[in-house]
Amino acid sequence: MQLWKKNFLVTFSFFVIVVYICLFTMVSVSFRNDLGYLVKRASDSEQGIAYALQSIQELDGGHIRTDISYMANRYEKAGILLDVRYGDITLTDKIAMDDMPEGRFGFLTYGGRKHLYINDDATSGSRRLKITYMENIQPFYELQNRKFYGAAAAGILICAVIGVMLYATMKRIFRPVNQIAHELRTPLTGIQGYAQYIMMGNITEEDRFFAAKQIVGSARSMKDVVDNLLIMGNVKEGALSFVPIDIRDMLEDLKRTYPGIELEADIQSINGEPTLVRCLLENMISNAVHAGGDVKVTADAEGLCVWNGVSIRPREEAVLGPHGYGLAICQDIARIHRWKLKYDTSEKEGTAAKLIWGSAKTRLAPSAEMPYTK
């Protein structure tokens, strides 16, 4: 496994842990707050029932049992069970439990459901009025479970989105390093091999000259890689100065480098950074030439097109995107000039790299503007 992928897994795992700790902490705090509110509300409700029972006992005389039973039946419909004892007399008993837990309040499972119970004593005359209040809080726990599962689902969604973004970012950061290493390995291997060949000593002058020539060529390739890196750095920094460029002359110069291409230029100049524009055009033409087939370059007021007659099979079409070392530079240079670079491929018509100038203008000086083309 590549090092950057290991770094991604470690970073992503740490992020997942942090996300779920935060989410479950929020759910736990919310649960405690909601439970505290529920207990307070139940306690207030029980106190109200206790006051009502005391009033009934003091005012109702012989009808106390009937009135309290009626009151208990109404509360039962609301999910609240009451057990009321006046001394040794049971006035109502809606809780079918032999061993009721001790303590002021607590939680228990009754009838397969979660309940909150409150034990209370009140003095009424010479006897004590003992009240057991038990409220069904199963819906509360079901709501908390839904919150828990919702937080878990939200965590999965957040981690998935951030994971994709993190993977793409780290891949974009580390991919150029791998590509640069690959680009440098070939010329370095050539330099090392021919240098060892020269060190053998027992070679002719012609062979020595040939080896030295190959070393110079490999060194030049390394210089091109370094130049491209510097260009990419300038593109990223964005500290560029656009000037009028004789695009026709630049294309003619590139034609001398690639004499096999066909050139048609109906445009004289464009605005841009000369070094970057040349790098862009050279990359586009070089890619077309190396792909094989006839290459034709056309430029007009709308844009520039580099066409070659090689048809690319659908499964190879993905390579036309900005995935190569040179193509990444092309995309960055086009973007910073506010141009559009796209690739079209057809089995019948071949492949075309199209650079569209666009209609925007760029400022050359505080008091002057110049269009991209003329």
KABELJO-V655540 format. One record per backbone hydrogen bond with DSSP energy under -0.5 kcal/mol. NH is the residue of the N-H (numbers start at 1). CO is the residue of the C=O. E is the energy in kcal/mol with one decimal. If there is no record, write none. Layout:
BEGIN
nh:NH co:CO e:E
nh:NH co:CO e:E
END
This chain:
BEGIN
nh:6 co:2 e:-1.8
nh:7 co:3 e:-2.5
nh:8 co:4 e:-2.1
nh:9 co:5 e:-2.4
nh:10 co:6 e:-2.4
nh:11 co:7 e:-2.7
nh:12 co:8 e:-3.2
nh:13 co:9 e:-2.5
nh:14 co:10 e:-2.3
nh:15 co:11 e:-2.3
nh:16 co:12 e:-2.6
nh:17 co:13 e:-2.3
nh:18 co:14 e:-2.3
nh:19 co:15 e:-2.8
nh:20 co:16 e:-2.5
nh:21 co:17 e:-2.3
nh:22 co:18 e:-2.4
nh:23 co:19 e:-2.7
nh:24 co:20 e:-2.7
nh:25 co:21 e:-2.0
nh:26 co:22 e:-2.3
nh:27 co:23 e:-2.4
nh:28 co:24 e:-2.5
nh:29 co:25 e:-2.7
nh:30 co:26 e:-2.5
nh:31 co:27 e:-2.5
nh:32 co:28 e:-2.6
nh:33 co:29 e:-2.4
nh:34 co:30 e:-2.7
nh:35 co:31 e:-2.8
nh:36 co:32 e:-2.5
nh:37 co:33 e:-2.2
nh:38 co:34 e:-2.4
nh:39 co:35 e:-2.7
nh:40 co:36 e:-2.2
nh:41 co:37 e:-2.5
nh:42 co:38 e:-2.6
nh:43 co:39 e:-2.6
nh:44 co:40 e:-2.5
nh:45 co:41 e:-2.3
nh:46 co:42 e:-2.6
nh:47 co:43 e:-2.3
nh:48 co:44 e:-2.1
nh:49 co:45 e:-2.1
nh:50 co:46 e:-2.5
nh:51 co:47 e:-2.3
nh:52 co:48 e:-2.1
nh:53 co:49 e:-2.7
nh:54 co:50 e:-2.3
nh:55 co:51 e:-2.1
nh:56 co:52 e:-2.3
nh:57 co:53 e:-2.6
nh:58 co:54 e:-2.0
nh:59 co:55 e:-2.0
nh:60 co:56 e:-2.7
nh:63 co:60 e:-1.7
nh:64 co:61 e:-1.0
nh:67 co:63 e:-2.4
nh:68 co:64 e:-2.6
nh:69 co:65 e:-2.2
nh:70 co:66 e:-2.1
nh:71 co:67 e:-2.3
nh:72 co:68 e:-2.6
nh:73 co:69 e:-2.2
nh:74 co:70 e:-1.8
nh:75 co:71 e:-2.0
nh:76 co:72 e:-2.0
nh:77 co:73 e:-1.4
nh:78 co:74 e:-0.7
nh:78 co:75 e:-0.7
nh:79 co:76 e:-1.6
nh:80 co:75 e:-2.5
nh:81 co:134 e:-3.6
nh:83 co:132 e:-1.9
nh:84 co:92 e:-2.4
nh:85 co:130 e:-2.7
nh:86 co:89 e:-3.3
nh:87 co:85 e:-0.7
nh:87 co:128 e:-2.2
nh:89 co:86 e:-1.9
nh:91 co:84 e:-2.2
nh:91 co:89 e:-0.7
nh:92 co:84 e:-1.5
nh:94 co:82 e:-2.4
nh:96 co:94 e:-0.7
nh:97 co:95 e:-1.9
nh:100 co:98 e:-0.7
nh:106 co:117 e:-1.8
nh:108 co:115 e:-2.1
nh:110 co:108 e:-0.6
nh:110 co:113 e:-2.9
nh:113 co:110 e:-1.1
nh:115 co:108 e:-2.9
nh:116 co:135 e:-2.6
nh:117 co:106 e:-2.4
nh:118 co:133 e:-2.9
nh:119 co:104 e:-2.9
nh:120 co:131 e:-2.8
nh:122 co:129 e:-2.3
nh:124 co:127 e:-2.9
nh:127 co:124 e:-1.6
nh:129 co:122 e:-4.4
nh:130 co:85 e:-3.0
nh:130 co:128 e:-0.7
nh:131 co:120 e:-3.2
nh:131 co:129 e:-0.5
nh:132 co:83 e:-2.5
nh:133 co:118 e:-3.1
nh:133 co:131 e:-0.5
nh:134 co:81 e:-2.4
nh:135 co:116 e:-3.0
nh:136 co:79 e:-2.6
nh:137 co:114 e:-2.2
nh:137 co:135 e:-0.6
nh:138 co:114 e:-0.6
nh:141 co:137 e:-1.8
nh:142 co:138 e:-2.4
nh:143 co:139 e:-2.2
nh:144 co:140 e:-2.1
nh:145 co:141 e:-2.3
nh:146 co:142 e:-2.0
nh:147 co:143 e:-2.1
nh:148 co:144 e:-2.3
nh:149 co:145 e:-2.8
nh:150 co:146 e:-2.5
nh:151 co:147 e:-2.5
nh:152 co:148 e:-2.2
nh:153 co:149 e:-2.5
nh:154 co:150 e:-2.7
nh:155 co:151 e:-2.5
nh:156 co:152 e:-2.1
nh:157 co:153 e:-2.4
nh:158 co:154 e:-3.0
nh:159 co:155 e:-2.8
nh:160 co:156 e:-2.4
nh:161 co:157 e:-2.5
nh:162 co:158 e:-2.8
nh:163 co:159 e:-2.6
nh:164 co:160 e:-2.3
nh:165 co:161 e:-2.3
nh:166 co:162 e:-3.2
nh:167 co:163 e:-2.7
nh:168 co:164 e:-2.6
nh:169 co:165 e:-2.5
nh:170 co:166 e:-2.8
nh:171 co:167 e:-2.5
nh:172 co:168 e:-2.3
nh:173 co:169 e:-2.1
nh:174 co:170 e:-2.8
nh:175 co:171 e:-2.3
nh:176 co:172 e:-0.7
nh:178 co:174 e:-1.7
nh:179 co:175 e:-2.5
nh:180 co:176 e:-3.1
nh:181 co:177 e:-2.5
nh:182 co:178 e:-2.2
nh:183 co:179 e:-2.6
nh:184 co:180 e:-2.5
nh:185 co:181 e:-1.7
nh:186 co:182 e:-1.1
nh:187 co:183 e:-0.8
nh:188 co:184 e:-2.0
nh:189 co:185 e:-2.6
nh:190 co:186 e:-2.1
nh:191 co:187 e:-2.7
nh:192 co:188 e:-2.7
nh:193 co:189 e:-2.6
nh:194 co:190 e:-2.5
nh:195 co:191 e:-2.2
nh:196 co:192 e:-2.2
nh:197 co:193 e:-1.8
nh:198 co:194 e:-2.2
nh:199 co:195 e:-2.1
nh:200 co:196 e:-0.7
nh:200 co:197 e:-0.6
nh:201 co:198 e:-1.6
nh:202 co:200 e:-1.2
nh:203 co:201 e:-2.1
nh:208 co:204 e:-2.2
nh:209 co:205 e:-2.4
nh:210 co:206 e:-2.3
nh:211 co:207 e:-2.6
nh:212 co:208 e:-2.4
nh:213 co:209 e:-2.4
nh:214 co:210 e:-2.1
nh:215 co:211 e:-2.2
nh:216 co:212 e:-2.4
nh:217 co:213 e:-2.3
nh:218 co:214 e:-2.5
nh:219 co:215 e:-2.6
nh:220 co:216 e:-2.3
nh:221 co:217 e:-1.9
nh:222 co:218 e:-2.1
nh:223 co:219 e:-2.2
nh:224 co:220 e:-2.2
nh:225 co:221 e:-1.9
nh:226 co:222 e:-2.3
nh:227 co:223 e:-2.8
nh:228 co:224 e:-2.4
nh:229 co:225 e:-2.0
nh:230 co:226 e:-2.4
nh:231 co:227 e:-2.4
nh:232 co:228 e:-2.7
nh:233 co:229 e:-2.2
nh:234 co:230 e:-2.3
nh:235 co:231 e:-2.4
nh:236 co:232 e:-2.4
nh:237 co:233 e:-2.2
nh:238 co:234 e:-2.0
nh:240 co:238 e:-1.6
nh:243 co:272 e:-2.6
nh:245 co:270 e:-3.3
nh:247 co:245 e:-1.6
nh:247 co:268 e:-0.7
nh:248 co:268 e:-1.1
nh:250 co:246 e:-2.0
nh:251 co:247 e:-2.4
nh:252 co:248 e:-2.2
nh:253 co:249 e:-2.1
nh:254 co:250 e:-1.9
nh:255 co:251 e:-2.0
nh:256 co:252 e:-1.3
nh:257 co:253 e:-1.0
nh:258 co:254 e:-2.3
nh:261 co:258 e:-1.7
nh:262 co:295 e:-2.5
nh:264 co:297 e:-2.6
nh:266 co:264 e:-0.5
nh:266 co:299 e:-3.4
nh:270 co:245 e:-1.8
nh:271 co:372 e:-1.5
nh:272 co:243 e:-2.0
nh:274 co:272 e:-0.7
nh:277 co:273 e:-2.7
nh:278 co:274 e:-2.5
nh:279 co:275 e:-2.1
nh:280 co:276 e:-2.6
nh:281 co:277 e:-2.7
nh:282 co:278 e:-2.9
nh:283 co:279 e:-2.2
nh:284 co:280 e:-2.2
nh:285 co:281 e:-2.6
nh:286 co:282 e:-2.9
nh:287 co:283 e:-2.5
nh:288 co:284 e:-1.7
nh:289 co:285 e:-2.7
nh:290 co:286 e:-2.7
nh:291 co:287 e:-1.2
nh:292 co:288 e:-0.6
nh:292 co:289 e:-1.1
nh:296 co:307 e:-3.0
nh:297 co:262 e:-3.5
nh:298 co:296 e:-0.5
nh:298 co:305 e:-2.4
nh:299 co:264 e:-2.1
nh:300 co:303 e:-2.6
nh:304 co:355 e:-3.1
nh:305 co:298 e:-3.0
nh:306 co:353 e:-2.6
nh:307 co:296 e:-3.1
nh:307 co:305 e:-0.6
nh:308 co:351 e:-2.5
nh:309 co:294 e:-1.5
nh:313 co:311 e:-0.5
nh:316 co:313 e:-2.0
nh:317 co:313 e:-0.5
nh:317 co:314 e:-1.2
nh:319 co:316 e:-1.6
nh:320 co:317 e:-1.9
nh:321 co:318 e:-1.5
nh:323 co:321 e:-2.6
nh:324 co:321 e:-0.6
nh:328 co:324 e:-2.0
nh:329 co:325 e:-1.2
nh:330 co:326 e:-2.1
nh:331 co:327 e:-2.5
nh:332 co:328 e:-2.0
nh:333 co:329 e:-2.7
nh:334 co:330 e:-2.6
nh:335 co:331 e:-2.3
nh:336 co:332 e:-2.2
nh:337 co:333 e:-1.3
nh:338 co:335 e:-1.3
nh:339 co:334 e:-3.2
nh:340 co:356 e:-2.0
nh:342 co:340 e:-0.5
nh:342 co:354 e:-2.4
nh:344 co:352 e:-2.8
nh:346 co:350 e:-2.1
nh:350 co:346 e:-2.0
nh:351 co:308 e:-2.2
nh:352 co:344 e:-3.1
nh:353 co:306 e:-2.9
nh:354 co:342 e:-3.0
nh:354 co:352 e:-0.6
nh:355 co:304 e:-3.7
nh:356 co:340 e:-3.1
nh:356 co:354 e:-0.6
nh:357 co:302 e:-1.6
nh:357 co:355 e:-0.6
nh:358 co:302 e:-0.7
nh:362 co:370 e:-1.3
nh:364 co:368 e:-1.0
nh:365 co:368 e:-1.5
nh:368 co:365 e:-1.4
nh:370 co:362 e:-1.4
nh:372 co:360 e:-0.7
nh:374 co:269 e:-1.4
END
